[in-house]
Amino acid sequence: MLRRVIGFAAAPFALSLGLFPLFWYLRVVQDVEVPVWAVYTVSGLGLGGSLLGISYGVLSASWDPSVEGSRAGWTELRGNLPALMARMQRKDR
């Protein structure tokens, strides 16, 4: 599960953090006026993508320790997501 979470969450997070130096370079060194909303949007999309990656990594992993699971996790996701939704519905009542 941890490998899958790191795999799907690290790339958007690194992209989000890695673009800060680029925005700084454009603004300070190249004197390009980068709108603040663009920085916020790119950061939000990267961090939101990281959150989705964490969620997908947890839901697409095999919850049975004796089962390895598939490489992409689609079969596990199709089994784990309905189980989670059913659990949440029972908790609300």
N, CA, C and O atoms as a DFTB+ gen file, in Angstrom:
372 C
 N C O
     1  1       0.831      -1.183       0.000
     2  2       0.000       0.000       0.000
     3  2       0.879       1.251       0.000
     4  3       0.600       2.219      -0.708
     5  1       1.929       1.219       0.793
     6  2       2.810       2.386       0.885
     7  2       3.492       2.681      -0.448
     8  3       3.610       3.841      -0.841
     9  1       3.945       1.627      -1.150
    10  2       4.568       1.833      -2.455
    11  2       3.597       2.488      -3.430
    12  3       3.974       3.376      -4.195
    13  1       2.351       2.046      -3.394
    14  2       1.344       2.593      -4.304
    15  2       1.018       4.047      -3.938
    16  3       0.869       4.884      -4.828
    17  1       0.909       4.350      -2.658
    18  2       0.641       5.723      -2.223
    19  2       1.788       6.634      -2.639
    20  3       1.562       7.720      -3.172
    21  1       3.004       6.196      -2.399
    22  2       4.160       7.010      -2.774
    23  2       4.205       7.195      -4.282
    24  3       4.501       8.288      -4.765
    25  1       3.916       6.146      -5.023
    26  2       3.963       6.238      -6.474
    27  2       2.954       7.202      -7.054
    28  3       3.274       7.954      -7.975
    29  1       1.740       7.191      -6.531
    30  2       0.693       8.024      -7.097
    31  2       0.618       9.419      -6.466
    32  3       0.013      10.317      -7.052
    33  1       1.203       9.619      -5.315
    34  2       1.109      10.915      -4.644
    35  2       2.383      11.742      -4.766
    36  3       2.324      12.970      -4.704
    37  1       3.512      11.106      -4.936
    38  2       4.777      11.837      -4.933
    39  2       4.950      12.713      -6.165
    40  3       5.465      13.825      -6.059
    41  1       4.532      12.235      -7.320
    42  2       4.731      13.006      -8.553
    43  2       3.968      14.336      -8.534
    44  3       4.576      15.374      -8.795
    45  1       2.651      14.351      -8.233
    46  2       1.985      15.656      -8.194
    47  2       2.507      16.563      -7.084
    48  3       2.556      17.781      -7.254
    49  1       2.898      15.983      -5.952
    50  2       3.430      16.784      -4.857
    51  2       4.770      17.399      -5.242
    52  3       5.010      18.581      -4.998
    53  1       5.643      16.594      -5.843
    54  2       6.949      17.103      -6.263
    55  2       6.800      18.158      -7.351
    56  3       7.530      19.149      -7.364
    57  1       5.863      17.946      -8.255
    58  2       5.618      18.936      -9.300
    59  2       5.132      20.244      -8.692
    60  3       5.560      21.325      -9.097
    61  1       4.242      20.136      -7.726
    62  2       3.706      21.330      -7.078
    63  2       4.812      22.112      -6.369
    64  3       4.898      23.333      -6.502
    65  1       5.644      21.415      -5.629
    66  2       6.729      22.096      -4.921
    67  2       7.852      22.517      -5.852
    68  3       8.506      23.533      -5.616
    69  1       8.081      21.749      -6.905
    70  2       9.158      22.052      -7.830
    71  2       8.895      23.268      -8.698
    72  3       9.832      23.856      -9.240
    73  1       7.641      23.652      -8.838
    74  2       7.335      24.810      -9.666
    75  2       7.538      26.138      -8.938
    76  3       7.600      27.184      -9.584
    77  1       7.642      26.119      -7.620
    78  2       7.908      27.360      -6.888
    79  2       9.222      28.008      -7.310
    80  3       9.249      29.214      -7.555
    81  1      10.319      27.242      -7.402
    82  2      11.558      27.877      -7.884
    83  2      11.435      28.405      -9.320
    84  3      12.042      29.418      -9.667
    85  1      10.652      27.717     -10.142
    86  2      10.452      28.203     -11.503
    87  2       9.697      29.533     -11.512
    88  3      10.065      30.452     -12.244
    89  1       8.658      29.634     -10.713
    90  2       7.928      30.898     -10.616
    91  2       8.818      32.011     -10.071
    92  3       8.751      33.148     -10.539
    93  1       9.647      31.687      -9.085
    94  2      10.571      32.674      -8.535
    95  2      11.563      33.128      -9.605
    96  3      11.825      34.321      -9.758
    97  1      12.106      32.168     -10.335
    98  2      13.074      32.479     -11.390
    99  2      12.439      33.371     -12.460
   100  3      13.043      34.351     -12.897
   101  1      11.237      33.030     -12.870
   102  2      10.566      33.843     -13.876
   103  2      10.321      35.269     -13.381
   104  3      10.482      36.237     -14.123
   105  1       9.935      35.372     -12.127
   106  2       9.583      36.695     -11.598
   107  2      10.814      37.545     -11.270
   108  3      10.854      38.727     -11.613
   109  1      11.804      36.965     -10.619
   110  2      12.954      37.738     -10.140
   111  2      14.041      37.872     -11.198
   112  3      14.538      38.970     -11.446
   113  1      14.404      36.773     -11.814
   114  2      15.538      36.805     -12.741
   115  2      15.103      37.261     -14.131
   116  3      15.746      38.124     -14.728
   117  1      14.023      36.691     -14.646
   118  2      13.582      37.013     -16.005
   119  2      12.640      38.211     -16.055
   120  3      12.316      38.691     -17.141
   121  1      12.204      38.691     -14.922
   122  2      11.306      39.841     -14.815
   123  2       9.998      39.623     -15.585
   124  3       9.482      40.526     -16.244
   125  1       9.483      38.397     -15.477
   126  2       8.197      38.056     -16.085
   127  2       7.139      38.176     -15.002
   128  3       7.291      37.619     -13.914
   129  1       6.089      38.887     -15.290
   130  2       5.018      39.082     -14.310
   131  2       4.120      37.846     -14.289
   132  3       3.263      37.675     -15.156
   133  1       4.323      36.993     -13.297
   134  2       3.503      35.791     -13.136
   135  2       2.369      36.136     -12.178
   136  3       2.624      36.556     -11.050
   137  1       1.114      35.963     -12.614
   138  2      -0.002      36.286     -11.725
   139  2      -0.034      35.364     -10.511
   140  3       0.258      34.172     -10.610
   141  1      -0.384      35.924      -9.389
   142  2      -0.442      35.150      -8.141
   143  2      -1.472      34.032      -8.256
   144  3      -1.273      32.940      -7.723
   145  1      -2.574      34.308      -8.953
   146  2      -3.602      33.269      -9.083
   147  2      -3.069      32.054      -9.836
   148  3      -3.516      30.933      -9.595
   149  1      -2.109      32.265     -10.755
   150  2      -1.527      31.138     -11.486
   151  2      -0.709      30.253     -10.555
   152  3      -0.757      29.027     -10.648
   153  1       0.040      30.884      -9.657
   154  2       0.829      30.123      -8.687
   155  2      -0.094      29.339      -7.764
   156  3       0.155      28.165      -7.490
   157  1      -1.158      29.978      -7.283
   158  2      -2.115      29.300      -6.415
   159  2      -2.816      28.153      -7.139
   160  3      -3.026      27.088      -6.559
   161  1      -3.172      28.366      -8.386
   162  2      -3.873      27.331      -9.147
   163  2      -2.979      26.117      -9.375
   164  3      -3.400      24.979      -9.166
   165  1      -1.755      26.362      -9.799
   166  2      -0.826      25.251     -10.039
   167  2      -0.535      24.505      -8.735
   168  3      -0.488      23.275      -8.720
   169  1      -0.342      25.237      -7.658
   170  2      -0.085      24.599      -6.363
   171  2      -1.294      23.800      -5.897
   172  3      -1.152      22.676      -5.415
   173  1      -2.477      24.374      -6.038
   174  2      -3.690      23.674      -5.629
   175  2      -3.935      22.414      -6.435
   176  3      -4.328      21.384      -5.887
   177  1      -3.703      22.497      -7.744
   178  2      -3.886      21.310      -8.577
   179  2      -2.871      20.221      -8.224
   180  3      -3.209      19.038      -8.186
   181  1      -1.641      20.624      -7.970
   182  2      -0.626      19.633      -7.600
   183  2      -0.907      18.989      -6.262
   184  3      -0.803      17.770      -6.124
   185  1      -1.263      19.792      -5.273
   186  2      -1.555      19.234      -3.957
   187  2      -2.862      18.444      -3.952
   188  3      -2.984      17.441      -3.249
   189  1      -3.842      18.902      -4.744
   190  2      -5.080      18.137      -4.884
   191  2      -4.843      16.814      -5.593
   192  3      -5.435      15.795      -5.235
   193  1      -3.979      16.829      -6.593
   194  2      -3.613      15.583      -7.267
   195  2      -2.893      14.635      -6.339
   196  3      -3.065      13.419      -6.432
   197  1      -2.096      15.172      -5.452
   198  2      -1.415      14.345      -4.459
   199  2      -2.415      13.712      -3.498
   200  3      -2.275      12.544      -3.134
   201  1      -3.415      14.471      -3.090
   202  2      -4.463      13.927      -2.226
   203  2      -5.226      12.807      -2.938
   204  3      -5.522      11.775      -2.335
   205  1      -5.539      13.008      -4.203
   206  2      -6.193      11.950      -4.973
   207  2      -5.282      10.731      -5.105
   208  3      -5.754       9.595      -5.069
   209  1      -3.982      10.965      -5.258
   210  2      -3.031       9.854      -5.338
   211  2      -2.971       9.049      -4.055
   212  3      -2.875       7.823      -4.093
   213  1      -3.027       9.726      -2.925
   214  2      -3.048       9.025      -1.641
   215  2      -4.315       8.195      -1.525
   216  3      -4.265       7.033      -1.124
   217  1      -5.442       8.785      -1.873
   218  2      -6.714       8.068      -1.794
   219  2      -6.721       6.867      -2.728
   220  3      -7.147       5.781      -2.337
   221  1      -6.255       7.052      -3.958
   222  2      -6.210       5.938      -4.902
   223  2      -5.240       4.864      -4.416
   224  3      -5.521       3.673      -4.546
   225  1      -4.116       5.271      -3.864
   226  2      -3.146       4.293      -3.377
   227  2      -3.706       3.425      -2.274
   228  3      -3.430       2.226      -2.233
   229  1      -4.480       3.997      -1.387
   230  2      -5.076       3.223      -0.293
   231  2      -6.202       2.338      -0.807
   232  3      -6.291       1.165      -0.446
   233  1      -7.061       2.899      -1.648
   234  2      -8.220       2.136      -2.115
   235  2      -7.867       1.090      -3.165
   236  3      -8.626       0.137      -3.345
   237  1      -6.754       1.231      -3.859
   238  2      -6.407       0.279      -4.906
   239  2      -5.458      -0.811      -4.428
   240  3      -5.078      -1.676      -5.217
   241  1      -5.071      -0.791      -3.180
   242  2      -4.206      -1.835      -2.637
   243  2      -5.063      -2.971      -2.088
   244  3      -6.216      -2.774      -1.706
   245  1      -4.484      -4.137      -2.059
   246  2      -5.193      -5.287      -1.508
   247  2      -5.229      -5.155       0.014
   248  3      -4.192      -4.996       0.657
   249  1      -6.423      -5.223       0.573
   250  2      -6.571      -5.104       2.020
   251  2      -6.362      -6.439       2.719
   252  3      -6.385      -6.508       3.948
   253  1      -6.159      -7.489       1.952
   254  2      -5.864      -8.809       2.508
   255  2      -4.353      -8.993       2.478
   256  3      -3.765      -9.005       1.396
   257  1      -3.702      -9.137       3.638
   258  2      -2.240      -9.214       3.651
   259  2      -1.671     -10.412       2.889
   260  3      -0.519     -10.375       2.457
   261  1      -2.463     -11.471       2.719
   262  2      -1.952     -12.655       2.034
   263  2      -2.062     -12.552       0.516
   264  3      -1.527     -13.404      -0.193
   265  1      -2.744     -11.530       0.002
   266  2      -2.921     -11.353      -1.440
   267  2      -2.057     -10.186      -1.904
   268  3      -2.099      -9.099      -1.328
   269  1      -1.269     -10.427      -2.958
   270  2      -0.367      -9.397      -3.472
   271  2      -1.127      -8.277      -4.177
   272  3      -0.820      -7.106      -3.952
   273  1      -2.078      -8.586      -4.996
   274  2      -2.836      -7.560      -5.717
   275  2      -2.251      -7.312      -7.096
   276  3      -1.129      -7.724      -7.391
   277  1      -3.009      -6.645      -7.923
   278  2      -2.563      -6.380      -9.292
   279  2      -1.632      -5.169      -9.323
   280  3      -1.485      -4.452      -8.334
   281  1      -1.012      -4.961     -10.478
   282  2      -0.026      -3.883     -10.587
   283  2      -0.671      -2.497     -10.515
   284  3      -0.200      -1.640      -9.767
   285  1      -1.729      -2.270     -11.271
   286  2      -2.385      -0.954     -11.272
   287  2      -3.442      -0.847     -10.181
   288  3      -3.755       0.258      -9.739
   289  1      -3.988      -1.952      -9.746
   290  2      -4.941      -1.928      -8.648
   291  2      -6.394      -1.731      -9.033
   292  3      -7.225      -1.473      -8.162
   293  1      -6.730      -1.846     -10.324
   294  2      -8.124      -1.629     -10.724
   295  2      -9.058      -2.661     -10.115
   296  3     -10.165      -2.323      -9.695
   297  1      -8.627      -3.921     -10.063
   298  2      -9.507      -4.956      -9.508
   299  2      -9.722      -4.731      -8.017
   300  3     -10.829      -4.925      -7.514
   301  1      -8.684      -4.329      -7.316
   302  2      -8.823      -4.059      -5.882
   303  2      -9.693      -2.831      -5.638
   304  3     -10.494      -2.812      -4.703
   305  1      -9.540      -1.808      -6.475
   306  2     -10.347      -0.599      -6.330
   307  2     -11.831      -0.916      -6.509
   308  3     -12.671      -0.411      -5.765
   309  1     -12.152      -1.759      -7.501
   310  2     -13.560      -2.125      -7.726
   311  2     -14.142      -2.910      -6.563
   312  3     -15.360      -2.909      -6.379
   313  1     -13.322      -3.572      -5.782
   314  2     -13.813      -4.285      -4.603
   315  2     -13.800      -3.436      -3.337
   316  3     -14.708      -3.534      -2.511
   317  1     -12.779      -2.608      -3.184
   318  2     -12.623      -1.831      -1.955
   319  2     -13.540      -0.612      -1.888
   320  3     -14.020      -0.262      -0.810
   321  1     -13.787       0.031      -3.013
   322  2     -14.621       1.229      -3.007
   323  2     -16.062       0.933      -2.589
   324  3     -16.591       1.652      -1.741
   325  1     -16.727      -0.098      -3.147
   326  2     -18.076      -0.411      -2.654
   327  2     -18.092      -0.829      -1.177
   328  3     -19.040      -0.521      -0.455
   329  1     -17.054      -1.522      -0.736
   330  2     -16.992      -1.916       0.676
   331  2     -16.869      -0.688       1.572
   332  3     -17.492      -0.634       2.632
   333  1     -16.078       0.293       1.165
   334  2     -15.935       1.521       1.934
   335  2     -17.235       2.310       1.959
   336  3     -17.641       2.815       3.005
   337  1     -17.887       2.416       0.803
   338  2     -19.153       3.150       0.734
   339  2     -20.229       2.484       1.589
   340  3     -20.995       3.172       2.264
   341  1     -20.292       1.164       1.566
   342  2     -21.264       0.451       2.403
   343  2     -20.958       0.669       3.872
   344  3     -21.874       0.830       4.678
   345  1     -19.713       0.676       4.222
   346  2     -19.311       0.913       5.624
   347  2     -19.701       2.329       6.061
   348  3     -20.165       2.522       7.185
   349  1     -19.517       3.304       5.193
   350  2     -19.860       4.676       5.531
   351  2     -21.377       4.848       5.655
   352  3     -21.838       5.621       6.495
   353  1     -22.148       4.152       4.844
   354  2     -23.595       4.248       4.938
   355  2     -24.104       3.625       6.232
   356  3     -25.037       4.144       6.845
   357  1     -23.507       2.531       6.647
   358  2     -23.917       1.908       7.902
   359  2     -23.574       2.781       9.092
   360  3     -24.310       2.800      10.079
   361  1     -22.472       3.501       9.013
   362  2     -22.042       4.355      10.118
   363  2     -22.962       5.557      10.283
   364  3     -23.152       6.034      11.402
   365  1     -23.544       6.059       9.180
   366  2     -24.426       7.222       9.242
   367  2     -25.749       6.901       9.934
   368  3     -26.379       7.793      10.501
   369  1     -26.163       5.686       9.896
   370  2     -27.483       5.331      10.457
   371  2     -27.440       5.087      11.911
   372  3     -28.468       4.782      12.516
